[in-house]
Amino acid sequence: MEETYKKKLISTKHLLLLTIPIFVELFLQLVVGYSDQFMMKWMNSESVGDNAVNGITNASVVINMVITSFQVLSAASIILITQYRGAHDTEKLNKVYSVAFYFNLITGVIFSLLILFTSGFYLNWIKTPAEAYNDAHLYSMIAGGTVVFQLLSTTLSSFLKANNQMKTSMIITIIVNILNIIGNYIFINAFKSTYPIIGVALSSALSRLIGFILMLVVFMKTIKVKLSFKSFLTNKQMLKKIIQVGGPSGGESVSYQSSQIIIQIVINQIVLATANVGIGNIKTYAAIFAMITYMFTSAVSQAMQVVIGELMGAKEIEATKKTVYKTMFMAIIASELIAVIFWLASDQLFGLFKVYDKELLKIGKQVMLVEILLEFGRAINIVMVRSLQTSGDVLFPTILAVIFCWVVAVGGSFLFGYPKENGISLGLMGVWLAMAIDECARALIFIIRFKGGRWQKFNLTL
């Protein structure tokens, strides 16, 4: 690798220039994801708003599981594209686009249909509160049934990012956000006398469709690689490699999101035991604040993948190590700073969602205190896992995550949070504590794994 280009590639300035547009895009995706809850809360009566927020929360658990899983598969595309580019292998580079796109299209349609036709069963299984069930079912069928458009947008966005076009992806996300917020306002009012939840679901579905179309047009004009279905059918080896890189991580994501479904059952039991839907909504709002807290970590680690993908493809091991450690420390500092600020300002933050009840605000503050510990572990995990995945070391993070999320996070949620007459029952704070222990324990193991250097033996460019 040319020394001048290498210095530019590993510089902090270059890493941050790649990070900023990704961060803005992630923030805007969060706005799209949670503007439905926020606007339903503010544009309707208190009872209607609370039930709708709880309904969207329960419906979104499985929708988010699908979206997150495909984000991991899209990350596999970034890994392969950057490594082939670093190795100057144009032939294999061009195959990745078609294989990844059509694989995600086919599987995305399948999952959209599954959500559409099985949402009622799922919502009953996780014991969705009766007063929120109808809202949850309608939202799941409309927003979940069209989730394929979000999956394809994510895929095309990963193609753009792998080619250093972070700003382009960000601009499209801004457009989609504006359309979604305008659509929410129009459609909520249009369906206000019947089911306003239909309005936010339709707005989400339409904005995702428009986002996909824009991403596709920009991809065709800028990357100028033909998305060939024939190439998808005839390149089984490339499909196998994408699944090898993204499959285990996708499995980890499915396992994590599945564990969140079980944890949601625990939270729903807390809601039933206290007869207070507001506790379930505190979980939703705390999750939003948590996502903001680790958003920079997620963005800088994605930018890191683009950088170290090229470095690994060019066999620059020492430069890779320095970039990973630098990214990890930046992530820890940013996450902890935001987590502390959010804990200190928790009453004001929950007040944004019209939470004024003193008991609920107390629970929210307890959760945000535990969040400080949780985000320390999560910052390390996100960076370390993505660095290991980029090298091709994907099985170890997957196996470790599956074991810990079920034994520690889920088991701990039942131990510390599940309502019971005898024994420990810390409610929502207990659930957060279990997740914090899970994140911190895995963080220590991942640091040891990376320092051991086994990741250096993998080679994805062969």
Residue pairs with C-beta under 8 A, 6 or more apart in sequence:
1 9
1 86
1 310
1 311
1 314
1 316
6 311
6 314
6 316
6 319
8 14
9 307
9 310
9 311
9 319
10 307
10 311
10 319
10 322
10 323
12 326
14 307
15 300
15 303
15 304
15 307
15 323
15 326
15 327
16 300
16 303
18 164
18 166
18 303
18 306
18 307
19 296
19 299
19 300
19 302
19 303
20 166
20 299
21 166
21 167
21 169
21 170
22 161
22 166
22 169
22 170
22 298
22 299
22 300
22 302
22 303
23 295
23 296
23 299
23 300
24 170
24 173
24 174
25 157
25 166
25 169
25 170
25 173
26 295
26 298
26 299
27 292
27 295
28 170
28 173
28 174
28 176
28 177
29 173
30 288
30 291
30 292
30 295
31 177
31 180
31 181
32 173
32 176
32 177
32 180
32 204
32 207
33 60
33 64
34 288
35 177
35 180
35 181
35 184
36 56
36 139
36 143
36 184
36 200
36 201
36 203
36 204
37 52
37 53
37 56
37 57
37 284
37 353
38 352
38 353
39 181
39 184
39 185
39 188
39 200
40 48
40 49
40 52
40 53
40 56
40 188
40 196
40 197
40 200
41 49
41 50
41 52
41 53
41 353
41 354
42 49
42 354
43 49
43 185
43 188
43 189
43 192
43 196
44 52
44 188
44 192
44 196
46 354
48 196
49 354
50 277
50 278
50 281
51 129
51 131
51 132
51 135
51 277
52 132
52 135
52 196
52 197
52 200
53 281
53 284
53 353
54 128
54 129
54 131
54 132
54 135
54 136
54 271
54 277
54 280
54 281
54 284
55 128
55 132
55 133
55 134
55 135
55 136
55 137
55 138
55 139
55 197
56 135
56 136
56 139
56 197
56 200
57 264
57 280
57 281
57 283
57 284
58 123
58 126
58 128
58 132
58 136
58 264
58 268
59 119
59 123
59 135
59 136
59 137
59 139
59 140
59 143
59 144
60 139
61 126
61 257
61 260
61 261
61 264
62 115
62 119
62 122
62 140
62 144
62 257
62 261
63 115
63 140
63 143
63 144
63 147
64 257
64 260
65 253
65 254
65 257
65 258
65 260
65 261
66 111
66 115
66 144
66 147
66 151
67 147
67 150
67 151
67 154
68 253
68 256
68 257
69 250
69 253
69 254
69 257
70 104
70 107
70 108
70 151
70 154
70 155
70 250
71 154
71 253
72 246
72 249
72 250
72 252
72 253
73 100
73 103
73 104
73 155
73 242
73 246
73 247
73 249
73 250
74 100
74 104
74 154
74 155
74 157
74 158
74 246
75 158
75 246
75 249
75 302
75 305
75 386
75 389
76 100
76 242
76 245
76 246
76 249
76 389
77 96
77 97
77 100
77 155
77 158
77 159
77 162
77 242
77 246
78 158
78 161
78 162
78 302
78 305
78 306
78 309
79 245
79 305
79 309
79 389
79 390
79 460
80 92
80 96
80 241
80 242
80 245
80 460
81 93
81 96
81 97
81 159
81 162
81 163
81 309
82 162
82 305
82 306
82 309
82 310
82 313
82 390
83 309
83 310
83 312
83 313
83 390
83 460
83 461
84 90
84 92
84 93
84 96
84 313
84 461
85 93
85 162
85 309
85 310
85 313
86 309
86 310
86 311
86 312
86 313
86 314
86 461
87 313
87 314
87 461
89 461
92 238
92 461
94 225
95 231
95 235
95 238
96 238
96 242
97 159
97 223
97 225
97 227
98 225
98 226
98 227
98 228
98 229
98 231
98 232
98 235
99 231
99 232
99 235
99 238
99 239
99 242
100 155
100 158
100 159
100 242
101 152
101 155
101 156
101 159
101 227
101 232
102 227
102 229
102 232
103 232
103 239
103 242
104 151
104 152
104 155
105 148
105 152
108 147
108 148
108 151
108 152
109 148
111 147
111 148
111 151
112 144
112 145
112 146
112 147
112 148
113 145
115 140
115 141
115 144
115 145
115 147
116 141
116 144
116 145
119 136
119 137
119 140
119 141
119 144
120 137
122 140
123 133
123 136
123 137
123 140
126 261
126 264
126 265
126 268
127 265
127 268
127 269
127 272
128 136
128 268
129 268
129 271
129 272
129 277
129 280
131 277
132 277
134 195
134 197
135 195
135 197
138 195
138 197
138 198
138 201
139 197
139 200
139 201
141 201
142 198
142 201
142 202
142 204
142 205
143 201
143 204
143 205
145 205
146 205
146 208
146 209
147 208
149 205
149 208
149 209
149 211
149 212
150 208
150 211
150 212
152 212
152 215
152 216
153 208
153 211
153 212
153 215
156 212
156 215
156 216
156 218
156 219
157 169
157 172
157 173
157 215
159 219
159 223
160 166
160 168
160 169
160 215
160 218
160 219
160 222
160 223
161 169
161 302
161 306
162 306
162 309
163 222
163 223
164 306
165 222
166 303
168 218
168 222
169 215
172 211
172 214
172 215
172 218
173 211
175 210
175 211
175 214
176 207
176 208
176 210
176 211
176 214
177 207
179 206
179 207
179 210
180 203
180 204
180 207
183 202
183 203
183 204
183 206
183 207
184 199
184 200
184 203
186 199
186 203
187 198
187 199
187 200
187 202
187 203
188 196
188 199
188 200
189 199
190 199
191 197
191 198
191 199
192 199
220 227
232 239
241 460
244 394
245 389
245 392
245 394
245 460
247 394
248 394
248 395
248 397
248 398
249 385
249 389
249 394
249 397
249 398
251 398
251 402
252 397
252 398
252 401
252 402
255 401
255 402
255 405
255 406
256 401
256 405
259 405
259 406
259 409
259 410
262 410
262 413
263 409
263 410
263 413
263 431
263 435
266 413
266 414
266 417
266 418
266 431
267 279
267 280
267 283
267 417
267 428
267 431
268 280
269 418
269 419
270 279
270 280
270 417
270 418
270 419
270 427
270 428
271 277
271 279
271 280
273 419
274 419
276 360
278 355
278 357
278 360
279 360
279 363
279 427
279 428
281 353
281 355
282 350
282 355
282 360
282 363
282 364
282 367
282 428
283 367
283 428
283 431
285 349
285 350
285 353
285 355
285 364
286 364
286 367
286 368
286 371
286 428
286 432
289 342
289 349
289 368
289 371
290 371
290 374
290 375
292 338
292 342
293 335
293 338
293 339
293 342
293 371
293 375
294 335
294 375
294 378
294 379
294 382
296 330
296 331
296 334
296 335
296 338
297 331
297 334
297 335
297 378
297 379
297 382
297 383
298 382
300 327
300 330
300 331
300 334
300 383
301 327
301 331
301 382
301 383
301 386
301 387
302 386
304 323
304 324
304 327
304 383
304 386
304 387
305 386
305 387
305 389
305 390
307 323
308 320
308 323
308 324
308 387
308 390
308 391
309 390
311 319
311 320
311 323
312 320
312 390
312 391
312 460
313 461
317 456
320 387
324 383
324 384
324 387
324 450
327 383
327 387
328 379
328 380
328 383
328 384
331 379
331 380
331 382
331 383
332 376
332 379
332 380
334 379
335 375
335 376
335 378
335 379
336 372
336 375
336 376
336 379
338 375
339 368
339 371
339 372
339 375
339 376
340 372
342 349
342 368
342 371
343 365
343 368
343 369
343 371
343 372
346 361
346 364
346 365
346 368
347 361
347 364
347 365
349 364
349 368
350 360
350 361
350 364
355 361
355 364
363 427
363 428
363 429
366 428
366 429
367 428
367 429
367 432
370 429
370 432
370 433
370 436
371 432
371 436
373 436
373 440
374 432
374 435
374 436
374 439
374 440
375 439
376 439
376 440
376 443
377 436
377 438
377 439
377 440
377 441
377 442
377 443
378 439
378 443
380 443
380 446
380 447
381 439
381 442
381 443
381 446
384 397
384 443
384 446
384 447
384 449
384 450
385 397
385 401
385 446
387 450
387 455
388 394
388 396
388 397
388 446
388 449
388 450
388 455
389 397
391 455
391 456
391 458
391 460
392 455
392 458
392 459
392 460
393 449
393 454
393 455
393 458
396 449
397 446
400 442
400 445
400 446
401 442
404 438
404 441
404 442
405 438
408 434
408 437
408 438
408 441
409 434
409 435
409 437
409 438
410 434
411 434
412 430
412 433
412 434
412 435
412 437
412 438
413 430
413 431
413 434
413 435
415 424
415 430
415 434
416 424
416 425
416 426
416 429
416 430
416 431
416 433
416 434
417 425
417 426
417 427
417 428
417 429
417 430
417 431
417 434
418 425
418 430
419 425
419 427
424 430
426 433
449 455
